[in-house]
Amino acid sequence: MNLGWTERNKIVANLFNPAFCGEIIRATAKEYNKHTNKKFPYAFAFLVLPIVLHKATRERMPRTVRTYFFVWVEQNDDLFFDFPKRTRSMVKYTKEALSFLLLHSKIELNENAEILAREEKVKKINKDDYQEYNDILKKAEMLGKWLSSTTNVKSIYSFLRITP
């Protein structure tokens, strides 16, 4: 993203700042890495923000991963009607967040375009004012576990109607 902080809309700058978005992606990748003993596919990183930051989608995510991802998407099809467009609109923020994570050595990216998240604990804030922040990180971790049971990137992208 080429805009400086002073040139950005304040709401957009606060919501999509690279540190926050990066922590969401890192939390997802960390759980995926933990549950698969594999590295997080780079392509999955572009699904994280459109799912977790979209409030209606996040609020309808189940509490546990017992529900299969594909079943949940089918049952909540109305949330995914515009998902390809939502995903495209978040690409620049995802790339900026990944760059931030790499710059600060919070993730590693290998030659196969796979992400290994550092084993740092996700920092949650124990104040009522930060409940939404904590919910976002919790859902990001859950998404990582969920994606770990459905590791085929092409299947997930085609199921979500995303084409290159």
C-alpha positions as protocol buffer text, in pm:
chain_id: "A"
residue {
  index: 1
  type: MET
  ca { x: 0 y: 0 z: 0 }
}
residue {
  index: 2
  type: ASN
  ca { x: 152 y: 331 z: -101 }
}
residue {
  index: 3
  type: LEU
  ca { x: -45 y: 577 z: 111 }
}
residue {
  index: 4
  type: GLY
  ca { x: 129 y: 724 z: 413 }
}
residue {
  index: 5
  type: TRP
  ca { x: -45 y: 715 z: 750 }
}
residue {
  index: 6
  type: THR
  ca { x: -136 y: 1083 z: 736 }
}
residue {
  index: 7
  type: GLU
  ca { x: -302 y: 1033 z: 395 }
}
residue {
  index: 8
  type: ARG
  ca { x: -523 y: 744 z: 502 }
}
residue {
  index: 9
  type: ASN
  ca { x: -879 y: 770 z: 626 }
}
residue {
  index: 10
  type: LYS
  ca { x: -847 y: 740 z: 1007 }
}
residue {
  index: 11
  type: ILE
  ca { x: -1107 y: 464 z: 1038 }
}
residue {
  index: 12
  type: VAL
  ca { x: -945 y: 258 z: 763 }
}
residue {
  index: 13
  type: ALA
  ca { x: -597 y: 322 z: 903 }
}
residue {
  index: 14
  type: ASN
  ca { x: -702 y: 209 z: 1250 }
}
residue {
  index: 15
  type: LEU
  ca { x: -901 y: -95 z: 1146 }
}
residue {
  index: 16
  type: PHE
  ca { x: -663 y: -220 z: 878 }
}
residue {
  index: 17
  type: ASN
  ca { x: -330 y: -122 z: 1031 }
}
residue {
  index: 18
  type: PRO
  ca { x: -63 y: -379 z: 941 }
}
residue {
  index: 19
  type: ALA
  ca { x: 24 y: -470 z: 1301 }
}
residue {
  index: 20
  type: PHE
  ca { x: -337 y: -559 z: 1387 }
}
residue {
  index: 21
  type: CYS
  ca { x: -408 y: -737 z: 1058 }
}
residue {
  index: 22
  type: GLY
  ca { x: -73 y: -912 z: 1084 }
}
residue {
  index: 23
  type: GLU
  ca { x: -152 y: -1040 z: 1431 }
}
residue {
  index: 24
  type: ILE
  ca { x: -482 y: -1179 z: 1304 }
}
residue {
  index: 25
  type: ILE
  ca { x: -307 y: -1361 z: 1018 }
}
residue {
  index: 26
  type: ARG
  ca { x: -25 y: -1479 z: 1248 }
}
residue {
  index: 27
  type: ALA
  ca { x: -273 y: -1618 z: 1502 }
}
residue {
  index: 28
  type: THR
  ca { x: -450 y: -1811 z: 1226 }
}
residue {
  index: 29
  type: ALA
  ca { x: -123 y: -1942 z: 1079 }
}
residue {
  index: 30
  type: LYS
  ca { x: 8 y: -2039 z: 1424 }
}
residue {
  index: 31
  type: GLU
  ca { x: -296 y: -2257 z: 1498 }
}
residue {
  index: 32
  type: TYR
  ca { x: -280 y: -2411 z: 1149 }
}
residue {
  index: 33
  type: ASN
  ca { x: 91 y: -2488 z: 1196 }
}
residue {
  index: 34
  type: LYS
  ca { x: 22 y: -2639 z: 1538 }
}
residue {
  index: 35
  type: HIS
  ca { x: -262 y: -2866 z: 1424 }
}
residue {
  index: 36
  type: THR
  ca { x: -113 y: -2988 z: 1097 }
}
residue {
  index: 37
  type: ASN
  ca { x: 260 y: -2991 z: 1157 }
}
residue {
  index: 38
  type: LYS
  ca { x: 267 y: -2819 z: 817 }
}
residue {
  index: 39
  type: LYS
  ca { x: 327 y: -2463 z: 715 }
}
residue {
  index: 40
  type: PHE
  ca { x: 33 y: -2232 z: 644 }
}
residue {
  index: 41
  type: PRO
  ca { x: -26 y: -2191 z: 269 }
}
residue {
  index: 42
  type: TYR
  ca { x: 35 y: -1834 z: 154 }
}
residue {
  index: 43
  type: ALA
  ca { x: -296 y: -1841 z: -38 }
}
residue {
  index: 44
  type: PHE
  ca { x: -489 y: -1905 z: 286 }
}
residue {
  index: 45
  type: ALA
  ca { x: -360 y: -1575 z: 428 }
}
residue {
  index: 46
  type: PHE
  ca { x: -586 y: -1390 z: 184 }
}
residue {
  index: 47
  type: LEU
  ca { x: -898 y: -1557 z: 330 }
}
residue {
  index: 48
  type: VAL
  ca { x: -832 y: -1464 z: 692 }
}
residue {
  index: 49
  type: LEU
  ca { x: -915 y: -1092 z: 702 }
}
residue {
  index: 50
  type: PRO
  ca { x: -1232 y: -1113 z: 487 }
}
residue {
  index: 51
  type: ILE
  ca { x: -1367 y: -1383 z: 718 }
}
residue {
  index: 52
  type: VAL
  ca { x: -1251 y: -1266 z: 1060 }
}
residue {
  index: 53
  type: LEU
  ca { x: -1287 y: -890 z: 1021 }
}
residue {
  index: 54
  type: HIS
  ca { x: -1634 y: -912 z: 865 }
}
residue {
  index: 55
  type: LYS
  ca { x: -1845 y: -877 z: 1178 }
}
residue {
  index: 56
  type: ALA
  ca { x: -2152 y: -1070 z: 1056 }
}
residue {
  index: 57
  type: THR
  ca { x: -1934 y: -1360 z: 940 }
}
residue {
  index: 58
  type: ARG
  ca { x: -1728 y: -1362 z: 1259 }
}
residue {
  index: 59
  type: GLU
  ca { x: -2037 y: -1356 z: 1480 }
}
residue {
  index: 60
  type: ARG
  ca { x: -2191 y: -1654 z: 1300 }
}
residue {
  index: 61
  type: MET
  ca { x: -1879 y: -1867 z: 1323 }
}
residue {
  index: 62
  type: PRO
  ca { x: -1944 y: -2162 z: 1552 }
}
residue {
  index: 63
  type: ARG
  ca { x: -1775 y: -2184 z: 1889 }
}
residue {
  index: 64
  type: THR
  ca { x: -1583 y: -2500 z: 1799 }
}
residue {
  index: 65
  type: VAL
  ca { x: -1442 y: -2669 z: 1491 }
}
residue {
  index: 66
  type: ARG
  ca { x: -1680 y: -2965 z: 1523 }
}
residue {
  index: 67
  type: THR
  ca { x: -1885 y: -2815 z: 1241 }
}
residue {
  index: 68
  type: TYR
  ca { x: -1710 y: -2873 z: 911 }
}
residue {
  index: 69
  type: PHE
  ca { x: -1600 y: -2558 z: 731 }
}
residue {
  index: 70
  type: PHE
  ca { x: -1780 y: -2651 z: 408 }
}
residue {
  index: 71
  type: VAL
  ca { x: -2104 y: -2731 z: 594 }
}
residue {
  index: 72
  type: TRP
  ca { x: -2088 y: -2401 z: 781 }
}
residue {
  index: 73
  type: VAL
  ca { x: -2032 y: -2204 z: 459 }
}
residue {
  index: 74
  type: GLU
  ca { x: -2331 y: -2377 z: 296 }
}
residue {
  index: 75
  type: GLN
  ca { x: -2549 y: -2307 z: 599 }
}
residue {
  index: 76
  type: ASN
  ca { x: -2443 y: -1941 z: 591 }
}
residue {
  index: 77
  type: ASP
  ca { x: -2441 y: -1889 z: 216 }
}
residue {
  index: 78
  type: ASP
  ca { x: -2580 y: -1536 z: 252 }
}
residue {
  index: 79
  type: LEU
  ca { x: -2253 y: -1431 z: 417 }
}
residue {
  index: 80
  type: PHE
  ca { x: -2052 y: -1549 z: 119 }
}
residue {
  index: 81
  type: PHE
  ca { x: -2259 y: -1401 z: -162 }
}
residue {
  index: 82
  type: ASP
  ca { x: -2008 y: -1118 z: -210 }
}
residue {
  index: 83
  type: PHE
  ca { x: -1707 y: -1298 z: -64 }
}
residue {
  index: 84
  type: PRO
  ca { x: -1488 y: -1285 z: -379 }
}
residue {
  index: 85
  type: LYS
  ca { x: -1536 y: -907 z: -396 }
}
residue {
  index: 86
  type: ARG
  ca { x: -1470 y: -871 z: -23 }
}
residue {
  index: 87
  type: THR
  ca { x: -1155 y: -1081 z: -57 }
}
residue {
  index: 88
  type: ARG
  ca { x: -1024 y: -874 z: -349 }
}
residue {
  index: 89
  type: SER
  ca { x: -1082 y: -553 z: -154 }
}
residue {
  index: 90
  type: MET
  ca { x: -867 y: -688 z: 132 }
}
residue {
  index: 91
  type: VAL
  ca { x: -568 y: -803 z: -78 }
}
residue {
  index: 92
  type: LYS
  ca { x: -371 y: -481 z: -24 }
}
residue {
  index: 93
  type: TYR
  ca { x: -419 y: -499 z: 354 }
}
residue {
  index: 94
  type: THR
  ca { x: -321 y: -865 z: 363 }
}
residue {
  index: 95
  type: LYS
  ca { x: -4 y: -798 z: 165 }
}
residue {
  index: 96
  type: GLU
  ca { x: 83 y: -505 z: 388 }
}
residue {
  index: 97
  type: ALA
  ca { x: 25 y: -716 z: 700 }
}
residue {
  index: 98
  type: LEU
  ca { x: 240 y: -1000 z: 564 }
}
residue {
  index: 99
  type: SER
  ca { x: 518 y: -753 z: 483 }
}
residue {
  index: 100
  type: PHE
  ca { x: 494 y: -615 z: 837 }
}
residue {
  index: 101
  type: LEU
  ca { x: 515 y: -966 z: 986 }
}
residue {
  index: 102
  type: LEU
  ca { x: 817 y: -1055 z: 774 }
}
residue {
  index: 103
  type: LEU
  ca { x: 992 y: -726 z: 854 }
}
residue {
  index: 104
  type: HIS
  ca { x: 945 y: -785 z: 1227 }
}
residue {
  index: 105
  type: SER
  ca { x: 1037 y: -1157 z: 1207 }
}
residue {
  index: 106
  type: LYS
  ca { x: 696 y: -1271 z: 1331 }
}
residue {
  index: 107
  type: ILE
  ca { x: 662 y: -1520 z: 1045 }
}
residue {
  index: 108
  type: GLU
  ca { x: 890 y: -1701 z: 803 }
}
residue {
  index: 109
  type: LEU
  ca { x: 805 y: -1757 z: 439 }
}
residue {
  index: 110
  type: ASN
  ca { x: 971 y: -2050 z: 265 }
}
residue {
  index: 111
  type: GLU
  ca { x: 1047 y: -2119 z: -103 }
}
residue {
  index: 112
  type: ASN
  ca { x: 713 y: -2303 z: -141 }
}
residue {
  index: 113
  type: ALA
  ca { x: 516 y: -1993 z: -37 }
}
residue {
  index: 114
  type: GLU
  ca { x: 428 y: -2141 z: 301 }
}
residue {
  index: 115
  type: ILE
  ca { x: 414 y: -1948 z: 626 }
}
residue {
  index: 116
  type: LEU
  ca { x: 556 y: -2056 z: 959 }
}
residue {
  index: 117
  type: ALA
  ca { x: 433 y: -1841 z: 1247 }
}
residue {
  index: 118
  type: ARG
  ca { x: 664 y: -1772 z: 1537 }
}
residue {
  index: 119
  type: GLU
  ca { x: 557 y: -1944 z: 1857 }
}
residue {
  index: 120
  type: GLU
  ca { x: 475 y: -1625 z: 2041 }
}
residue {
  index: 121
  type: LYS
  ca { x: 161 y: -1619 z: 2247 }
}
residue {
  index: 122
  type: VAL
  ca { x: -125 y: -1418 z: 2100 }
}
residue {
  index: 123
  type: LYS
  ca { x: -165 y: -1116 z: 2321 }
}
residue {
  index: 124
  type: LYS
  ca { x: -518 y: -1075 z: 2448 }
}
residue {
  index: 125
  type: ILE
  ca { x: -617 y: -774 z: 2655 }
}
residue {
  index: 126
  type: ASN
  ca { x: -820 y: -834 z: 2971 }
}
residue {
  index: 127
  type: LYS
  ca { x: -1035 y: -524 z: 2967 }
}
residue {
  index: 128
  type: ASP
  ca { x: -1400 y: -495 z: 2877 }
}
residue {
  index: 129
  type: ASP
  ca { x: -1318 y: -225 z: 2621 }
}
residue {
  index: 130
  type: TYR
  ca { x: -1117 y: -479 z: 2421 }
}
residue {
  index: 131
  type: GLN
  ca { x: -1375 y: -760 z: 2401 }
}
residue {
  index: 132
  type: GLU
  ca { x: -1413 y: -727 z: 2023 }
}
residue {
  index: 133
  type: TYR
  ca { x: -1033 y: -739 z: 1980 }
}
residue {
  index: 134
  type: ASN
  ca { x: -1019 y: -1058 z: 2187 }
}
residue {
  index: 135
  type: ASP
  ca { x: -1311 y: -1208 z: 1992 }
}
residue {
  index: 136
  type: ILE
  ca { x: -1134 y: -1137 z: 1664 }
}
residue {
  index: 137
  type: LEU
  ca { x: -817 y: -1311 z: 1781 }
}
residue {
  index: 138
  type: LYS
  ca { x: -1015 y: -1606 z: 1917 }
}
residue {
  index: 139
  type: LYS
  ca { x: -1198 y: -1649 z: 1585 }
}
residue {
  index: 140
  type: ALA
  ca { x: -866 y: -1616 z: 1399 }
}
residue {
  index: 141
  type: GLU
  ca { x: -726 y: -1903 z: 1604 }
}
residue {
  index: 142
  type: MET
  ca { x: -1038 y: -2106 z: 1538 }
}
residue {
  index: 143
  type: LEU
  ca { x: -1011 y: -2039 z: 1164 }
}
residue {
  index: 144
  type: GLY
  ca { x: -655 y: -2173 z: 1173 }
}
residue {
  index: 145
  type: LYS
  ca { x: -776 y: -2495 z: 1336 }
}
residue {
  index: 146
  type: TRP
  ca { x: -1063 y: -2516 z: 1086 }
}
residue {
  index: 147
  type: LEU
  ca { x: -840 y: -2472 z: 784 }
}
residue {
  index: 148
  type: SER
  ca { x: -603 y: -2735 z: 924 }
}
residue {
  index: 149
  type: SER
  ca { x: -871 y: -2999 z: 870 }
}
residue {
  index: 150
  type: THR
  ca { x: -929 y: -2888 z: 511 }
}
residue {
  index: 151
  type: THR
  ca { x: -581 y: -2827 z: 379 }
}
residue {
  index: 152
  type: ASN
  ca { x: -659 y: -2826 z: 6 }
}
residue {
  index: 153
  type: VAL
  ca { x: -626 y: -2463 z: -101 }
}
residue {
  index: 154
  type: LYS
  ca { x: -786 y: -2514 z: -444 }
}
residue {
  index: 155
  type: SER
  ca { x: -1094 y: -2679 z: -293 }
}
residue {
  index: 156
  type: ILE
  ca { x: -1151 y: -2400 z: -46 }
}
residue {
  index: 157
  type: TYR
  ca { x: -1098 y: -2126 z: -303 }
}
residue {
  index: 158
  type: SER
  ca { x: -1336 y: -2286 z: -552 }
}
residue {
  index: 159
  type: PHE
  ca { x: -1594 y: -2356 z: -280 }
}
residue {
  index: 160
  type: LEU
  ca { x: -1583 y: -1988 z: -183 }
}
residue {
  index: 161
  type: ARG
  ca { x: -1617 y: -1896 z: -555 }
}
residue {
  index: 162
  type: ILE
  ca { x: -1280 y: -1725 z: -568 }
}
residue {
  index: 163
  type: THR
  ca { x: -1094 y: -1747 z: -897 }
}
residue {
  index: 164
  type: PRO
  ca { x: -744 y: -1617 z: -972 }
}
